[in-house]
Amino acid sequence: MDPQAPELMARRRFLKLVTAIPVLGALVAVISPLLRFLKPNVEKFKIYAPTTGDTPKGEPTAVAALREVANPWDSKYFVFMQKYPQYTPEGFKAANVPGVVVRLPYPITLFDPATGQGPLSWAKEIGKTPTVTQSDIIIFSRICPHLGCIYNYVANYKEVTAGYGGYVPPPERQHALMACPCHLSIYDPADRQTPGRVVSGPAPRPPRTFLFEVRGDQIVVTDVEPGGIA
Amino acid sequence: MGEKILEWLRERRQKLDLFDETLVAHQDNPLYLMGPMLYYFWLVTVVTGVILMLWYVPTTTEAYSSIEHIQNDVGRLGFLLGRPLAVGGLIRGLHKYGADALITVIFLRIYRMYFLGEYKKPGELSWMLAFTGLILGMISGITGYLLIWNQRAFWAAKVVLTVPVYFDQLPLIGPLKFGSMIAFVFLGGPAVGQATITRFYALHFGISLVLLILVEVLFFRTRRKRINMSLSPVVVFLAMLLVISIVLPAESGRRADPTRTPLPILSDWYFLALYQYVKYTPPLWAGLGPGLLIGLGMLVPFLDRSRGRRPLERPFFTVVGALAVLYFLAFTALILFNIAVIERDPFIIMWITLVVLSLGFLWEVQYRRAQKRAVAAASPSSPARAPAHG
């Protein structure tokens, strides 16, 4: 029963630990580039920044003529082509982002240049400033912000009640609504504070929006809010 | 501590019963044929899968057409019931229905293990491995499903892979963007596309390949029988798969169209209940809920401290299990008939759950009291029964 024995064991364990640290470090150093291999369009040494370099790019597209959405609650569906970085020989995947142009009965503030707030405030993430700051035209991406289905613009709210999970809108929202068939999220395109506000269902946020300009009598879409899976 | 865990593992590993059901040994009862059936259907699926790989083209433009080609043209034998009957179609049917049978058998086996208390010592490890098998089977299912590149498959993949993105909202680990990373690794980019097909193809094959090697090592080391089942069920099951592949050929649906969501969006039958659940809950919980359920399911052997193995000897856990079966069936039915009232249903479901669970708990308390009383009554040294004058 040597009283020194446990001490010696502890020393051995300590030495093992000291050797293990550089070995583990080397392992991490070998494995981390493999992680990057799984998502190679990330900037160098930025393995924890998953969305950098994933920002898709789109071509400005004329989506509707002003006369097509002349009256309140007029709408028009369109498709915007978006290029997502991917591992194809071309280096991207062209995905179609469906959208809807809606004419609201009253103008709402889309972006406040003074405070940088508003539904289009995401534009600074992609380094742009919205040119249209107040308008009665608003353009939503039809990709549901919940789980990526494509939702519908429903001109008659009674159809929403009948076909999308029994939501009965309060009197001030009894107008055209947007509703997703997959998981029954319902959005109000004309909410004054948050256009596209979620009024029912599991969606966590309003639908994403498009940046647009009016050129002549054409509404031209330039960018779509990033995020989600297309 | 480490020694203890190793000892625990060693003890369970010796009694591991994954495929041969030797420990229960009721070979005359089909309920106990599910171990060998599991392995058998798995082999059928793997073999037919490899044959399908000979013709399948894993690209977004060609996948759907190549499946159609396999279904109708590869080794065509003629026409039956107005449909082309081809060897390729039969192989595909065997693959699809074999996989369905596999999942069904795993489900039934897990329920059997649950209701008969087989997860109790020394069955803990078998139970946890059965659960892992179910999860891997489901992942195989969803990765294989996308390969058809039809409407259902495309939207199922999109919905399922958007769910982990919401893990980014979690406190502490959320800001690391761990959730987006999971989605990204599976998708091969921020959109469902060519990279997704390639990755799903690799995973679909890889999961079975790796598991098959591991199981082969297990068989080699334990010298257990691979298919502990006589020849007649082997032939009968194959015949059943063949007949159903002829009568009800595997569907291809419509080619994937990223601009149109089909209504309702559905997936393989074993995901349907989950889809209904997703309608009711905020998306973060849609991801966490099933994860927690699986975690709880895995831990059942350690949560259930009751002594008996029979269902009526542990009322609370029997009630929980019955409720789980009921919800699985009810949610599946609800989504098939496309019934959901968002504002009403979750409250009803919550109340049913609460009431049933508390009733189960009361039953358990009452049962244990009765048990205690019975023990007290039976024991001769009990002071209440002791005669006053010996």
Boltz contact constraints between the chains, C-beta under 6 A:
constraints:
  - contact:
      token1: [A, 38]
      token2: [B, 185]
      max_distance: 6.0
  - contact:
      token1: [A, 39]
      token2: [B, 184]
      max_distance: 6.0
  - contact:
      token1: [A, 50]
      token2: [B, 177]
      max_distance: 6.0
  - contact:
      token1: [A, 50]
      token2: [B, 180]
      max_distance: 6.0
  - contact:
      token1: [A, 50]
      token2: [B, 181]
      max_distance: 6.0
  - contact:
      token1: [A, 50]
      token2: [B, 184]
      max_distance: 6.0
  - contact:
      token1: [A, 54]
      token2: [B, 190]
      max_distance: 6.0
  - contact:
      token1: [A, 84]
      token2: [B, 189]
      max_distance: 6.0
  - contact:
      token1: [A, 84]
      token2: [B, 190]
      max_distance: 6.0
  - contact:
      token1: [A, 84]
      token2: [B, 191]
      max_distance: 6.0
  - contact:
      token1: [A, 86]
      token2: [B, 189]
      max_distance: 6.0
  - contact:
      token1: [A, 86]
      token2: [B, 193]
      max_distance: 6.0
  - contact:
      token1: [A, 86]
      token2: [B, 195]
      max_distance: 6.0
  - contact:
      token1: [A, 87]
      token2: [B, 188]
      max_distance: 6.0
  - contact:
      token1: [A, 87]
      token2: [B, 195]
      max_distance: 6.0
  - contact:
      token1: [A, 88]
      token2: [B, 194]
      max_distance: 6.0
  - contact:
      token1: [A, 93]
      token2: [B, 191]
      max_distance: 6.0
  - contact:
      token1: [A, 93]
      token2: [B, 193]
      max_distance: 6.0
  - contact:
      token1: [A, 95]
      token2: [B, 191]
      max_distance: 6.0
  - contact:
      token1: [A, 96]
      token2: [B, 258]
      max_distance: 6.0
  - contact:
      token1: [A, 96]
      token2: [B, 259]
      max_distance: 6.0
  - contact:
      token1: [A, 98]
      token2: [B, 259]
      max_distance: 6.0
  - contact:
      token1: [A, 146]
      token2: [B, 283]
      max_distance: 6.0
  - contact:
      token1: [A, 147]
      token2: [B, 159]
      max_distance: 6.0
  - contact:
      token1: [A, 147]
      token2: [B, 162]
      max_distance: 6.0
  - contact:
      token1: [A, 148]
      token2: [B, 158]
      max_distance: 6.0
  - contact:
      token1: [A, 148]
      token2: [B, 162]
      max_distance: 6.0
  - contact:
      token1: [A, 149]
      token2: [B, 261]
      max_distance: 6.0
  - contact:
      token1: [A, 150]
      token2: [B, 261]
      max_distance: 6.0
  - contact:
      token1: [A, 165]
      token2: [B, 340]
      max_distance: 6.0
  - contact:
      token1: [A, 165]
      token2: [B, 341]
      max_distance: 6.0
  - contact:
      token1: [A, 165]
      token2: [B, 342]
      max_distance: 6.0
  - contact:
      token1: [A, 166]
      token2: [B, 341]
      max_distance: 6.0
  - contact:
      token1: [A, 181]
      token2: [B, 263]
      max_distance: 6.0
  - contact:
      token1: [A, 182]
      token2: [B, 265]
      max_distance: 6.0
  - contact:
      token1: [A, 183]
      token2: [B, 278]
      max_distance: 6.0
  - contact:
      token1: [A, 183]
      token2: [B, 279]
      max_distance: 6.0
  - contact:
      token1: [A, 184]
      token2: [B, 279]
      max_distance: 6.0
  - contact:
      token1: [A, 184]
      token2: [B, 342]
      max_distance: 6.0
  - contact:
      token1: [A, 200]
      token2: [B, 342]
      max_distance: 6.0
  - contact:
      token1: [A, 201]
      token2: [B, 342]
      max_distance: 6.0
  - contact:
      token1: [A, 202]
      token2: [B, 282]
      max_distance: 6.0
  - contact:
      token1: [A, 202]
      token2: [B, 283]
      max_distance: 6.0
  - contact:
      token1: [A, 204]
      token2: [B, 283]
      max_distance: 6.0
  - contact:
      token1: [A, 229]
      token2: [B, 162]
      max_distance: 6.0
  - contact:
      token1: [A, 230]
      token2: [B, 191]
      max_distance: 6.0
